[in-house]
Amino acid sequence: EEIHDVETVEDLIKLCLKSGKQFDTSDIAVAMHKMAKLATANPPNASSQEWIKMAVASLGVYIKKHIKKANPRSLAMIVWSYAKLGEAPSADVQNALDVRIFNVAPLFEPQGISMVLWSFARLERTPPPRLLQTLEQQVVESLDRFNSQGLVNVLWALGTFKYTPPPHIYEALLSKIEHVLPHLKLPDVSLVLWSLVRLTPGSGGGGGGGERG
């Protein structure tokens, strides 16, 4: 509740540095998510960004400590927040997140899968092969439950990873996008087409640079 009452990035950073060791993964997820939202609404100056970096690094210690209790919703919020803040987790924290996301991947809702894949792409990091294959399979198995925004995010992320997905993954995505394409806004149509070119078997995944904010 104290996290929800904070109104500025500065006060939230102070709270995280003071009380972070008492946070569980749900608290960490909420704190990081709010920090990212506040920072997006009011972009921090260089000094504030350094404080954000410090707070995120300190929370990373507790993420790793409590990672085995993290649920899919908290995991999605945490990795999304890292991406929105532009602060990649340390290698050991990222590895812990990778392992936990892999272990609970079947429990993710479509929105969570979309957030995770988008976050990896935003941080310019391709998931380890085993994790990427698992997340791809979860996308295919829950395609009918993805909304158009989530689907665009997934396509953009996969296109950004610069690889060619297995044919059954590509065909499933293509079939789904054909149904939603007429309803997308022009910027999203552009991103979808860019992504499909990069994902097309035999394309080599090269060329261009789509952006997804």
C-alpha positions in Angstrom: 0.0 0.0 0.0 2.9 2.4 0.8 4.2 1.8 -2.8 0.9 2.8 -4.3 0.8 6.0 -2.3 4.1 7.3 -3.6 3.7 10.1 -6.2 7.2 10.8 -7.5 10.1 8.8 -8.8 12.4 10.4 -6.1 10.1 9.3 -3.2 9.7 5.8 -4.7 13.5 5.4 -5.1 13.9 6.4 -1.4 11.3 3.9 -0.4 13.0 1.1 -2.4 16.4 1.9 -1.0 15.1 2.0 2.5 12.6 -0.9 2.5 13.5 -3.0 -0.5 14.9 -5.8 1.7 11.4 -6.3 3.0 9.8 -6.6 -0.4 8.7 -9.9 -1.9 8.6 -10.3 -5.7 5.1 -8.9 -5.9 6.2 -5.7 -4.1 9.3 -5.5 -6.3 7.1 -5.9 -9.4 4.7 -3.2 -8.3 7.5 -0.8 -7.3 9.4 -1.2 -10.5 6.3 -1.0 -12.6 5.3 2.3 -10.9 8.8 3.6 -11.2 8.7 2.9 -15.0 5.3 4.6 -15.3 6.4 7.7 -13.4 9.7 7.9 -15.3 7.8 7.6 -18.6 5.4 10.4 -17.6 8.1 12.7 -16.4 11.5 11.7 -18.0 14.3 11.9 -15.4 17.3 14.1 -15.7 20.8 12.6 -15.7 21.1 12.7 -11.9 17.7 11.1 -11.3 18.5 8.4 -13.9 21.6 7.5 -11.8 19.4 7.2 -8.7 17.0 5.0 -10.7 20.0 2.8 -11.7 21.0 2.5 -8.1 17.5 1.6 -6.9 17.0 -1.0 -9.7 20.3 -2.6 -8.9 19.4 -2.9 -5.2 16.1 -4.4 -6.1 17.9 -6.9 -8.4 19.5 -8.4 -5.3 16.0 -9.2 -3.8 14.6 -10.4 -7.1 17.3 -13.0 -7.2 16.8 -13.9 -3.5 13.0 -14.5 -4.0 13.0 -15.6 -7.6 11.6 -19.1 -6.9 8.4 -17.6 -5.5 7.9 -15.2 -8.4 4.6 -15.7 -10.3 4.1 -15.0 -14.1 2.4 -11.7 -13.5 5.3 -10.4 -11.3 7.9 -11.7 -13.7 6.2 -10.0 -16.7 6.0 -6.7 -14.8 9.6 -6.9 -13.6 11.1 -7.5 -17.1 8.8 -4.9 -18.7 9.9 -2.4 -16.1 13.6 -3.1 -16.8 12.9 -2.4 -20.5 10.9 0.8 -20.0 13.5 2.2 -17.6 16.3 1.3 -20.0 18.2 -0.5 -17.3 19.1 -4.1 -18.1 19.4 -6.4 -15.2 22.8 -7.7 -14.2 23.9 -11.0 -15.8 23.1 -13.1 -12.6 19.7 -11.5 -12.2 18.9 -12.0 -15.9 19.9 -15.6 -15.7 17.6 -16.1 -12.6 14.8 -14.4 -14.5 15.4 -16.6 -17.6 15.2 -19.8 -15.5 12.1 -18.8 -13.6 10.3 -17.6 -16.7 11.1 -20.9 -18.4 9.9 -22.9 -15.4 6.5 -21.2 -15.2 6.0 -20.4 -18.9 2.9 -22.6 -19.3 1.2 -20.4 -16.6 1.6 -17.1 -18.4 -1.4 -15.3 -19.8 -1.0 -13.9 -23.4 -0.4 -10.4 -22.1 2.4 -11.6 -19.9 4.0 -13.5 -22.8 3.7 -10.3 -25.0 5.3 -8.2 -22.2 8.2 -10.6 -21.8 9.1 -10.9 -25.5 8.7 -7.2 -26.0 11.0 -6.5 -23.0 13.7 -8.8 -24.3 13.6 -7.1 -27.7 13.5 -3.6 -26.2 16.7 -4.4 -24.3 18.2 -5.8 -27.5 18.7 -9.3 -26.0 17.6 -12.5 -27.7 16.3 -15.0 -25.1 18.3 -18.2 -24.8 17.2 -20.8 -27.4 15.4 -23.0 -24.9 13.5 -20.1 -23.4 12.6 -18.6 -26.8 11.3 -21.9 -28.1 9.1 -22.3 -25.0 7.7 -18.8 -25.3 7.0 -19.3 -29.0 5.1 -22.5 -28.3 3.1 -20.7 -25.6 2.3 -18.0 -28.1 1.0 -20.6 -30.6 -1.0 -22.4 -28.0 -2.8 -19.3 -26.9 -3.0 -17.3 -30.2 -6.8 -17.2 -30.0 -6.6 -15.3 -26.7 -4.1 -12.6 -27.9 -5.5 -9.2 -28.6 -4.2 -7.3 -31.6 -1.8 -5.1 -29.6 -0.3 -8.2 -27.9 0.1 -9.9 -31.3 1.9 -6.8 -32.8 4.2 -6.7 -29.8 5.1 -10.4 -30.3 5.7 -10.1 -34.0 7.9 -7.0 -33.5 9.9 -8.8 -30.8 10.4 -11.9 -32.8 11.4 -9.8 -35.8 13.9 -7.9 -33.7 15.6 -11.1 -32.6 17.0 -11.6 -36.1 16.2 -15.3 -36.6 13.9 -17.5 -38.6 11.3 -19.3 -36.5 10.2 -22.9 -37.2 7.7 -23.1 -40.1 4.8 -24.1 -37.9 5.4 -21.0 -35.7 5.6 -18.7 -38.7 2.5 -20.2 -40.3 0.4 -19.9 -37.2 1.4 -16.2 -36.7 0.7 -15.4 -40.3 -2.7 -17.0 -40.2 -3.6 -15.0 -37.1 -2.3 -11.7 -38.3 -4.3 -12.0 -41.5 -7.5 -11.8 -39.5 -6.5 -8.7 -37.4 -4.5 -6.8 -40.0 -7.5 -4.9 -41.4 -8.3 -3.5 -37.9 -4.8 -2.2 -37.1 -3.7 1.4 -37.1 -1.2 2.3 -39.8 1.9 2.4 -37.6 1.1 -1.1 -36.4 0.6 -2.3 -39.9 4.0 -1.0 -40.8 5.6 -2.8 -37.9 3.8 -6.0 -38.7 4.9 -6.0 -42.3 8.5 -5.2 -41.2 8.4 -8.1 -38.8 6.9 -10.5 -41.3 9.7 -9.7 -43.8 12.3 -10.5 -41.2 10.6 -13.7 -40.1 9.9 -15.0 -43.5 11.7 -18.4 -44.0 14.8 -17.7 -46.2 14.9 -14.0 -45.5 17.9 -14.3 -43.3 16.3 -11.9 -40.8 18.1 -8.9 -42.2 17.4 -5.3 -43.1 15.7 -2.3 -41.7 15.1 -1.3 -38.2 11.6 -1.2 -36.8 11.0 0.7 -33.6 8.5 -0.2 -30.9 8.2 2.2 -28.0 
